[in-house]
Amino acid sequence: MHALTLVILFAFAMTVHTDASDSSAACSHDTPQITPEHVSFVTEDGGLIYADMYGNGDRGVVLAHGGRFRKESWQPQAQSLVRAGFRVLAFDFRGFGKSHGPGDSDMFTAPMQLDVLAAVRYLRNKGAKTVSVMGGSFGGGASADASIASQPGEIDRLILLAAEGNGPAERIKSPLLLIVARDDADDEGPRLPRISAWFDKAPQPKELVVLDGSAHAQFLFQTEQAERVMKEVLRFLTAKELGVEKPNRADQH
């Protein structure tokens, strides 16, 4: 009897272990990771841009990295966007990774807006009915300039993380969401006053979200604010209608 009891207990333990393993495997399948397709495309001035494309939805989102990042840095956000039904294109600017083109020796003077526009047009050529753009810092400035240089309606919505355009805000052609941390600063001082002054001149519809903390642009995704930022991004991208400017919203912590 004692031996039989041990056999039964052992069998029960193995069953519990197997069930737990199966349950864990099932949970891991709830959010499968999308493997990106590696693609490349040409800019209007002859540059060659390399990118990662995620998903196959008919709503596109272009992700434009900051100066201290590469296209791979967007992988977690790209996965979230794909799960929300978007097709995502994260690219390397000329002079980053394998991408290259005229002027790529100086990221601050090269026509980076052409890289953004080429990414937007690539997604449209692949069947995206709408294409929005999200850019962080340096990539956000290029994205804003791309909106200015774009054809009306070419960029559906524009999201800037701690960024302002190099061109005049009055010429932005896309509904705008701008997200910045209140204490984000550089060598010239706090960024918020400069960004707010530029934002105030942008046409409607537009929205400014000010978060607690000092994390800059894409670094927000490495903080406890990451979930909040992604919720704001998805809310803006999926809203059926965008009205007049809402009061600037800020964390209350």
Backbone bond lengths (Angstrom), bond angles and torsions (degrees), N, CA, C in turn:
res aa  C-N    CA-C-N  psi(-1)  N-CA   C-N-CA  omega(-1)  CA-C   N-CA-C  phi
1 M - - - 1.466 - - 1.514 111.22 -
2 H 1.350 114.31 -41.06 1.467 117.50 179.90 1.523 110.75 -61.85
3 A 1.343 116.20 -42.94 1.472 120.13 179.43 1.516 110.53 -64.30
4 L 1.352 116.58 -40.42 1.466 120.18 179.73 1.525 111.39 -63.40
5 T 1.341 115.27 -39.69 1.467 119.87 178.70 1.514 110.87 -62.05
6 L 1.339 117.24 -41.98 1.465 120.50 179.33 1.520 111.55 -63.28
7 V 1.336 116.18 -39.45 1.468 120.09 178.93 1.511 110.69 -63.61
8 I 1.340 115.76 -43.84 1.478 119.96 179.70 1.517 111.26 -62.84
9 L 1.359 115.85 -44.71 1.470 119.44 179.60 1.520 111.11 -63.16
10 F 1.326 117.39 -40.18 1.462 121.30 179.05 1.526 110.74 -63.82
11 A 1.337 115.45 -43.68 1.467 119.28 178.87 1.518 110.89 -62.98
12 F 1.340 117.10 -40.58 1.454 121.16 178.72 1.517 111.45 -63.73
13 A 1.338 116.35 -42.31 1.467 120.67 179.80 1.516 110.62 -62.70
14 M 1.345 116.60 -41.48 1.462 120.25 179.44 1.512 110.87 -64.96
15 T 1.355 116.70 -37.55 1.465 120.54 178.80 1.509 110.90 -64.52
16 V 1.349 116.30 -44.25 1.467 120.83 178.68 1.512 110.09 -61.26
17 H 1.351 117.87 -44.00 1.457 121.76 -179.28 1.524 110.79 -62.38
18 T 1.365 114.86 -42.80 1.465 118.86 -179.58 1.511 111.00 -64.95
19 D 1.353 117.01 -42.87 1.454 120.45 179.77 1.507 110.94 -62.31
20 A 1.347 116.60 -41.39 1.462 120.34 -179.67 1.512 110.15 -64.47
21 S 1.353 116.15 -41.02 1.461 119.48 179.55 1.510 110.88 -64.43
22 D 1.371 115.54 -42.10 1.462 119.05 179.67 1.512 110.97 -63.93
23 S 1.355 115.41 -40.23 1.461 120.01 179.07 1.509 111.05 -63.00
24 S 1.353 116.29 -42.87 1.461 120.74 179.43 1.510 110.38 -62.95
25 A 1.344 116.26 -41.19 1.467 119.73 179.41 1.507 110.29 -64.66
26 A 1.354 116.42 -39.20 1.454 119.53 -179.69 1.512 110.75 -63.89
27 C 1.354 116.27 -40.75 1.465 119.62 179.57 1.521 110.82 -63.51
28 S 1.344 117.07 -39.27 1.451 119.78 -177.99 1.515 111.17 -66.00
29 H 1.364 116.08 -24.16 1.456 119.57 -179.88 1.517 111.95 -83.36
30 D 1.345 116.56 -11.11 1.457 119.40 -179.70 1.522 111.87 -63.72
31 T 1.324 116.82 -33.48 1.463 120.56 -179.52 1.522 109.57 -127.63
32 P 1.319 116.75 71.88 1.471 119.74 -178.77 1.518 111.09 -64.11
33 Q 1.320 115.96 144.23 1.452 121.59 178.82 1.531 109.95 -83.71
34 I 1.312 115.57 131.41 1.454 121.09 179.93 1.525 108.89 -84.32
35 T 1.315 116.75 124.80 1.461 120.76 176.37 1.529 109.01 -81.06
36 P 1.324 118.09 122.92 1.470 118.95 -177.24 1.521 112.30 -73.18
37 E 1.317 113.98 153.04 1.463 121.32 172.05 1.525 107.92 -93.27
38 H 1.309 117.60 128.84 1.463 121.27 -179.99 1.532 109.01 -85.34
39 V 1.319 115.39 121.41 1.465 120.89 -175.64 1.526 109.95 -131.40
40 S 1.305 116.09 170.28 1.472 121.35 174.73 1.511 108.23 -147.22
41 F 1.325 116.43 157.46 1.463 121.24 179.35 1.526 108.57 -155.52
42 V 1.310 115.15 164.76 1.459 121.85 -173.90 1.528 109.96 -105.74
43 T 1.331 116.74 140.04 1.456 121.73 176.02 1.529 109.99 -86.12
44 E 1.319 117.09 167.39 1.459 120.13 -176.41 1.520 112.96 -68.19
45 D 1.353 118.00 -16.52 1.468 119.95 176.96 1.524 111.78 -103.81
46 G 1.349 116.79 15.78 1.454 120.41 173.84 1.504 116.34 91.75
47 G 1.323 118.91 7.83 1.457 121.20 175.90 1.524 111.03 -73.82
48 L 1.324 116.80 156.88 1.455 122.36 177.51 1.521 108.22 -118.56
49 I 1.335 115.83 119.19 1.456 122.13 -173.41 1.522 110.16 -113.62
50 Y 1.325 115.26 131.46 1.457 121.44 177.82 1.531 109.33 -102.92
51 A 1.333 115.19 142.11 1.462 119.32 -172.85 1.521 110.99 -149.42
52 D 1.336 114.85 164.24 1.462 123.12 172.98 1.525 107.60 -113.93
53 M 1.338 116.30 127.29 1.462 120.37 179.09 1.521 109.44 -111.69
54 Y 1.341 114.76 129.38 1.462 122.25 -177.76 1.535 109.13 -115.70
55 G 1.336 116.76 136.50 1.451 120.66 172.27 1.517 113.62 76.44
56 N 1.340 114.70 -178.36 1.456 120.04 -179.15 1.524 112.88 -144.59
57 G 1.335 117.11 25.26 1.458 120.28 178.67 1.517 111.81 -66.68
58 D 1.338 116.10 164.71 1.466 119.04 -179.58 1.532 112.59 -93.09
59 R 1.340 116.49 4.87 1.464 121.24 170.90 1.523 107.52 -111.12
60 G 1.317 116.87 121.60 1.452 120.75 -174.61 1.512 113.34 -101.69
61 V 1.326 115.46 152.03 1.463 122.47 172.67 1.524 108.27 -136.10
62 V 1.319 116.42 125.57 1.463 122.65 174.61 1.526 108.24 -96.35
63 L 1.332 117.03 134.13 1.466 122.27 179.24 1.517 109.25 -113.60
64 A 1.337 116.06 120.39 1.464 122.82 -175.62 1.534 109.07 -112.56
65 H 1.320 116.35 112.98 1.466 121.96 -171.42 1.531 113.45 -73.35
66 G 1.336 115.00 161.90 1.456 121.76 174.28 1.520 111.88 -81.23
67 G 1.316 116.08 174.28 1.461 121.35 -174.31 1.514 115.27 -65.48
68 R 1.331 117.96 -20.69 1.461 121.14 179.32 1.527 112.13 -104.09
69 F 1.312 116.40 16.03 1.462 120.76 -177.00 1.523 110.70 -127.91
70 R 1.330 114.82 175.96 1.458 123.50 173.62 1.524 107.34 -133.91
71 K 1.313 116.12 176.49 1.459 120.30 -177.49 1.529 112.55 -58.08
72 E 1.329 117.60 -33.45 1.463 120.55 -178.62 1.527 113.19 -64.53
73 S 1.323 116.91 -20.53 1.466 120.50 -178.05 1.525 112.12 -64.20
74 W 1.334 117.04 -21.48 1.459 121.43 -177.31 1.531 112.84 -86.21
75 Q 1.325 118.30 1.09 1.456 120.05 -171.19 1.542 113.72 -53.45
76 P 1.335 120.84 -47.36 1.471 119.09 179.78 1.524 112.59 -62.70
77 Q 1.325 117.39 -41.07 1.460 120.47 -179.86 1.533 110.75 -69.41
78 A 1.328 116.30 -36.72 1.466 120.04 177.36 1.531 110.47 -61.49
79 Q 1.329 116.85 -41.96 1.459 120.53 178.58 1.528 110.98 -61.37
80 S 1.324 116.98 -42.50 1.469 120.79 178.93 1.520 111.23 -63.69
81 L 1.307 116.61 -41.25 1.465 120.76 -179.84 1.521 111.51 -67.25
82 V 1.329 116.97 -39.30 1.466 120.23 177.40 1.523 110.25 -62.80
83 R 1.334 117.37 -42.29 1.466 120.44 179.08 1.523 111.27 -63.23
84 A 1.340 116.98 -24.27 1.465 121.25 177.46 1.528 112.01 -87.71
85 G 1.335 116.95 2.37 1.452 120.53 174.37 1.513 116.09 101.85
86 F 1.334 117.64 8.29 1.459 120.93 -177.75 1.529 111.93 -95.58
87 R 1.323 115.54 154.03 1.461 121.78 166.73 1.519 106.34 -98.81
88 V 1.325 117.47 131.53 1.460 121.77 -169.82 1.524 110.39 -120.12
89 L 1.329 114.86 137.48 1.462 121.02 175.96 1.521 108.37 -125.58
90 A 1.340 116.56 109.34 1.467 122.37 176.08 1.525 107.30 -104.47
91 F 1.318 117.44 122.29 1.465 120.31 -173.91 1.519 111.85 -122.41
92 D 1.321 116.02 160.26 1.464 122.60 170.94 1.519 108.83 -94.09
93 F 1.324 116.90 128.76 1.456 120.46 173.26 1.524 110.39 -62.29
94 R 1.321 116.70 157.33 1.474 121.10 173.79 1.530 109.18 -55.56
95 G 1.321 115.64 135.49 1.457 120.65 -176.54 1.518 112.99 91.36
96 F 1.333 117.81 -4.31 1.461 122.87 177.96 1.535 108.07 -119.42
97 G 1.329 116.54 141.27 1.451 119.21 -178.47 1.518 110.41 56.85
98 K 1.321 116.05 -133.70 1.464 120.55 178.93 1.522 113.24 -93.19
99 S 1.329 117.27 -5.26 1.467 120.29 -178.11 1.525 110.83 -69.26
100 H 1.321 115.77 143.24 1.465 119.31 179.59 1.523 109.71 -152.64
101 G 1.323 114.40 160.15 1.454 120.11 -179.59 1.512 110.57 175.68
102 P 1.324 116.70 175.99 1.468 120.65 -179.40 1.525 112.06 -53.46
103 G 1.326 115.72 133.46 1.456 121.19 175.93 1.507 115.36 78.40
104 D 1.348 117.76 8.77 1.466 118.42 -171.97 1.527 114.42 -71.84
105 S 1.321 117.97 -3.07 1.466 119.95 177.10 1.522 112.17 -74.96
106 D 1.337 117.69 -15.98 1.471 121.72 179.14 1.525 108.88 -134.46
107 M 1.319 116.27 104.22 1.458 120.73 -176.14 1.525 113.36 -63.78
108 F 1.327 116.54 -20.14 1.464 119.22 -176.02 1.530 113.28 -88.45
109 T 1.317 117.65 -13.90 1.461 119.94 179.32 1.530 112.81 -117.61
110 A 1.326 117.59 -12.95 1.464 120.48 179.34 1.540 110.01 -67.47
111 P 1.324 118.15 152.08 1.476 121.74 -178.96 1.530 111.32 -78.50
112 M 1.324 115.91 68.64 1.462 120.98 -174.15 1.526 112.88 -64.87
113 Q 1.335 117.20 -22.91 1.460 118.89 178.08 1.534 111.47 -62.06
114 L 1.331 116.62 -26.09 1.465 119.86 178.37 1.526 111.16 -69.08
115 D 1.336 116.91 -30.43 1.462 120.67 176.80 1.528 109.83 -67.76
116 V 1.330 116.16 -42.26 1.467 120.47 178.19 1.527 110.38 -63.10
117 L 1.325 116.61 -46.95 1.461 120.14 -179.50 1.526 111.47 -62.43
118 A 1.328 116.87 -38.13 1.467 119.87 178.19 1.525 110.70 -63.97
119 A 1.334 117.02 -38.08 1.461 121.02 177.68 1.525 110.84 -65.61
120 V 1.327 116.28 -43.32 1.468 121.00 178.22 1.527 109.93 -59.63
121 R 1.309 116.78 -46.51 1.466 120.73 -177.09 1.517 111.81 -70.37
122 Y 1.331 117.14 -30.45 1.463 120.35 176.14 1.527 109.97 -63.15
123 L 1.334 117.12 -46.43 1.455 120.09 179.30 1.523 111.50 -62.82
124 R 1.314 116.78 -40.34 1.468 119.74 178.41 1.525 110.62 -64.00
125 N 1.315 116.82 -41.03 1.464 120.04 178.11 1.515 112.20 -65.54
126 K 1.338 116.71 -23.52 1.455 121.24 178.61 1.532 112.26 -89.36
127 G 1.321 117.13 4.77 1.455 120.25 173.62 1.506 116.90 109.02
128 A 1.319 118.89 0.69 1.469 120.49 177.68 1.530 109.74 -67.99
129 K 1.325 116.41 128.55 1.464 120.80 -179.40 1.521 111.64 -80.36
130 T 1.313 116.26 -30.80 1.464 121.34 174.12 1.527 107.54 -133.72
131 V 1.330 116.15 150.87 1.461 120.99 176.83 1.525 108.96 -137.41
132 S 1.314 115.72 121.47 1.456 121.90 174.21 1.523 108.72 -106.99
133 V 1.327 116.09 164.92 1.469 120.92 -177.36 1.518 109.51 -131.25
134 M 1.346 116.27 135.02 1.462 121.49 171.16 1.525 108.15 -123.81
135 G 1.319 115.91 126.43 1.453 120.89 -179.70 1.511 111.88 -131.72
136 G 1.331 115.77 143.57 1.454 120.88 179.33 1.512 111.80 -110.19
137 S 1.335 116.59 129.90 1.463 122.52 174.19 1.532 111.57 54.00
138 F 1.328 117.46 -119.43 1.463 121.78 177.31 1.529 111.64 -51.62
139 G 1.345 116.49 -43.71 1.458 120.39 177.49 1.511 112.74 -67.09
140 G 1.321 116.31 -28.74 1.459 120.09 176.13 1.518 111.74 -69.35
141 G 1.337 116.32 -40.25 1.460 119.45 176.38 1.512 111.36 -60.96
142 A 1.334 116.73 -42.81 1.468 120.92 178.25 1.529 110.36 -65.42
143 S 1.325 117.04 -35.87 1.464 120.81 179.74 1.519 111.21 -68.28
144 A 1.334 116.76 -40.24 1.461 119.88 176.06 1.524 110.84 -63.49
145 D 1.326 116.71 -41.58 1.463 120.00 178.43 1.524 111.01 -66.53
146 A 1.340 116.62 -31.81 1.462 120.12 176.27 1.522 110.49 -66.17
147 S 1.335 117.14 -39.24 1.460 120.30 176.67 1.526 110.61 -60.85
148 I 1.330 115.96 -42.26 1.462 120.38 178.98 1.526 111.00 -62.85
149 A 1.337 117.02 -40.26 1.461 122.05 -176.65 1.523 113.16 -83.86
150 S 1.326 117.83 -10.35 1.463 121.45 -174.14 1.522 112.10 -75.98
151 Q 1.321 114.13 165.49 1.454 120.27 170.72 1.532 108.61 -77.65
152 P 1.335 118.58 148.54 1.472 119.76 179.04 1.523 111.44 -53.43
153 G 1.324 116.69 129.83 1.451 122.03 179.38 1.513 115.09 83.16
154 E 1.334 117.85 -4.48 1.460 120.37 -177.28 1.530 111.75 -69.74
155 I 1.331 116.90 -39.54 1.464 122.18 175.01 1.523 107.43 -106.53
156 D 1.317 115.92 113.84 1.463 121.00 -171.93 1.524 112.18 -66.64
157 R 1.344 116.65 -49.80 1.466 121.65 179.95 1.523 108.53 -145.79
158 L 1.320 115.56 153.10 1.458 121.89 -173.71 1.524 109.57 -127.44
159 I 1.339 116.13 125.76 1.464 121.80 177.88 1.522 108.26 -119.86
160 L 1.315 116.74 123.96 1.457 122.44 -180.00 1.524 109.16 -116.10
161 L 1.320 116.34 130.11 1.456 122.25 175.91 1.518 107.94 -103.79
162 A 1.333 115.71 108.19 1.466 122.05 177.80 1.526 111.27 50.84
163 A 1.315 116.82 49.68 1.463 119.96 -176.02 1.522 110.57 -143.45
164 E 1.310 114.27 157.38 1.459 122.46 172.37 1.519 107.57 -137.27
165 G 1.308 116.90 154.67 1.451 119.76 -179.77 1.516 112.34 -75.53
166 N 1.321 115.58 157.39 1.460 119.75 172.32 1.521 110.37 -78.04
167 G 1.329 115.91 -27.91 1.453 121.36 177.57 1.517 111.37 -88.48
168 P 1.331 117.37 173.72 1.475 121.07 -177.18 1.519 112.20 -67.78
169 A 1.326 116.33 133.76 1.463 121.45 -178.69 1.522 111.68 -61.55
170 E 1.327 116.91 -28.20 1.464 120.28 -178.44 1.529 112.52 -60.38
171 R 1.324 117.30 -19.77 1.464 121.16 -175.67 1.529 113.28 -99.28
172 I 1.340 117.09 5.48 1.465 120.64 174.96 1.535 108.63 -61.36
173 K 1.319 117.15 132.44 1.467 121.01 -175.33 1.529 113.01 -105.43
174 S 1.332 118.13 2.33 1.465 121.34 -173.68 1.523 110.68 -122.02
175 P 1.332 118.00 145.69 1.470 119.80 168.87 1.524 109.17 -53.11
176 L 1.331 116.16 138.64 1.462 121.21 -167.37 1.515 112.76 -121.86
177 L 1.339 115.65 132.33 1.462 122.71 167.22 1.517 107.16 -119.95
178 L 1.319 116.97 125.95 1.460 121.80 179.57 1.527 108.51 -121.63
179 I 1.329 116.43 126.14 1.467 122.52 -178.33 1.521 108.68 -120.34
180 V 1.339 116.87 129.69 1.457 120.90 -178.88 1.528 109.64 -149.67
181 A 1.323 116.45 146.69 1.457 121.26 175.22 1.527 109.26 -82.34
182 R 1.303 115.54 140.08 1.466 121.57 -173.41 1.531 112.94 -57.98
183 D 1.333 118.08 -38.75 1.464 121.58 -175.70 1.526 113.59 -103.30
184 D 1.313 116.73 15.27 1.464 121.38 175.13 1.530 108.35 -62.23
185 A 1.330 117.20 129.78 1.462 120.77 -176.61 1.517 110.25 -146.68
186 D 1.341 115.06 157.77 1.463 121.63 172.77 1.519 108.70 -129.20
187 D 1.318 118.01 -164.81 1.465 121.23 -177.30 1.530 112.52 -62.96
188 E 1.333 116.17 -22.09 1.466 119.91 -179.90 1.522 112.74 -89.63
189 G 1.326 116.99 -4.67 1.453 120.00 179.45 1.517 111.92 116.35
190 P 1.333 117.80 -167.42 1.467 121.66 -178.60 1.534 111.37 -59.25
191 R 1.321 115.40 138.11 1.458 119.73 -180.00 1.533 112.81 -81.32
192 L 1.321 117.06 -28.84 1.453 120.58 -173.06 1.530 114.01 -54.98
193 P 1.341 120.29 -46.87 1.466 118.60 -179.96 1.534 113.10 -59.43
194 R 1.336 117.32 -41.85 1.467 120.49 -179.97 1.523 111.02 -67.47
195 I 1.332 115.77 -42.85 1.458 119.57 -179.73 1.525 110.67 -66.29
196 S 1.329 116.67 -41.36 1.465 120.71 179.55 1.527 111.44 -62.80
197 A 1.332 116.07 -41.02 1.466 119.79 -179.88 1.523 110.93 -63.16
198 W 1.330 116.73 -39.94 1.467 120.57 177.14 1.527 110.48 -68.66
199 F 1.326 116.33 -44.26 1.458 122.36 -178.83 1.531 111.64 -59.67
200 D 1.328 116.51 -40.00 1.470 120.76 -177.31 1.525 112.41 -58.85
201 K 1.329 117.19 -25.16 1.465 121.01 -177.96 1.528 113.03 -89.23
202 A 1.318 116.79 -9.45 1.460 120.63 -178.46 1.527 110.32 -72.64
203 P 1.315 117.90 148.19 1.467 120.98 179.33 1.522 112.35 -73.26
204 Q 1.321 115.60 162.46 1.459 121.53 174.51 1.535 109.26 -75.33
205 P 1.340 117.12 157.47 1.470 127.64 -7.28 1.525 111.00 -80.85
206 K 1.310 115.42 149.07 1.463 120.96 -178.64 1.517 109.12 -155.77
207 E 1.318 115.75 159.27 1.461 120.77 -179.86 1.521 109.28 -152.32
208 L 1.322 115.63 135.66 1.462 122.49 177.06 1.521 108.78 -114.06
209 V 1.333 116.32 125.40 1.468 122.14 177.25 1.524 107.88 -115.44
210 V 1.333 116.74 120.52 1.464 122.78 -179.96 1.525 108.45 -107.69
211 L 1.317 115.34 122.51 1.460 121.29 -178.01 1.520 111.14 -104.33
212 D 1.317 116.61 157.59 1.455 120.88 172.16 1.524 110.04 -68.06
213 G 1.324 115.99 155.88 1.449 120.76 174.38 1.515 113.32 102.93
214 S 1.326 115.19 -173.94 1.464 120.86 -176.35 1.526 112.91 -128.95
215 A 1.334 118.06 6.33 1.464 120.90 -178.14 1.525 110.31 -64.23
216 H 1.316 115.26 139.17 1.461 120.85 -175.34 1.524 111.84 -99.84
217 A 1.339 115.50 123.52 1.468 123.16 169.66 1.533 111.70 50.51
218 Q 1.353 117.77 -120.97 1.460 120.21 -176.30 1.522 113.38 -62.23
219 F 1.321 117.82 -20.54 1.462 119.68 177.45 1.532 111.27 -64.99
220 L 1.337 117.93 -16.93 1.461 120.87 174.96 1.530 111.13 -58.70
221 F 1.333 116.20 -30.56 1.460 120.09 -179.46 1.526 112.32 -74.01
222 Q 1.333 117.30 -4.66 1.456 121.63 177.19 1.531 111.46 -104.31
223 T 1.329 116.37 11.81 1.456 121.88 -178.42 1.525 110.26 -120.26
224 E 1.324 115.47 179.10 1.466 120.53 177.06 1.526 111.46 -68.58
225 Q 1.330 117.80 -9.11 1.461 121.90 178.19 1.529 112.31 -83.67
226 A 1.324 117.61 -5.14 1.468 121.18 -172.73 1.527 112.26 -54.93
227 E 1.325 116.72 -47.40 1.468 119.91 -178.18 1.516 111.07 -63.87
228 R 1.332 116.36 -40.53 1.465 120.77 179.31 1.527 110.22 -62.51
229 V 1.320 117.08 -44.28 1.468 120.39 -179.62 1.519 110.21 -61.01
230 M 1.333 116.94 -45.60 1.463 119.91 -178.16 1.519 111.40 -65.42
231 K 1.317 117.64 -36.06 1.458 120.54 177.15 1.524 110.95 -63.84
232 E 1.328 116.84 -41.10 1.466 120.60 178.50 1.535 110.23 -64.27
233 V 1.320 115.90 -42.04 1.465 120.79 -179.79 1.528 110.41 -62.01
234 L 1.325 116.89 -48.69 1.465 120.58 -178.36 1.519 111.48 -66.95
235 R 1.317 116.90 -38.12 1.469 119.55 177.43 1.518 110.53 -59.96
236 F 1.320 116.54 -45.25 1.461 121.70 -177.68 1.535 110.83 -67.24
237 L 1.322 116.65 -41.66 1.464 120.07 -177.00 1.524 112.83 -72.00
238 T 1.326 117.27 -28.69 1.459 119.89 -175.24 1.521 113.87 -100.01
239 A 1.331 118.16 -6.42 1.466 120.60 179.23 1.526 109.68 -61.40
240 K 1.328 116.34 131.60 1.464 119.68 -179.07 1.522 111.49 -70.61
241 E 1.319 115.45 -33.78 1.456 119.91 179.22 1.519 109.09 -135.82
242 L 1.317 115.99 141.84 1.460 121.97 176.19 1.516 107.49 -116.49
243 G 1.336 114.91 118.48 1.458 118.58 -176.27 1.509 112.64 -92.32
244 V 1.326 115.17 -154.37 1.450 120.62 179.92 1.511 109.42 -71.05
245 E 1.321 115.19 167.95 1.467 121.01 -176.20 1.515 111.73 -56.07
246 K 1.337 114.91 132.20 1.461 120.73 173.75 1.508 109.06 -87.29
247 P 1.331 118.17 157.71 1.470 118.45 174.37 1.509 110.15 -56.55
248 N 1.327 116.00 142.72 1.465 119.13 178.90 1.509 109.63 -57.26
249 R 1.323 115.37 130.67 1.459 119.88 -176.02 1.505 109.10 -106.13
250 A 1.307 115.59 141.10 1.474 120.73 -178.59 1.509 109.10 -139.80
251 D 1.326 116.14 154.88 1.458 120.91 173.58 1.525 109.49 -61.53
252 Q 1.305 114.99 150.47 1.464 119.65 -178.84 1.524 112.21 -105.81
253 H 1.335 117.93 11.78 1.462 120.71 -177.70 1.529 110.25 -69.35
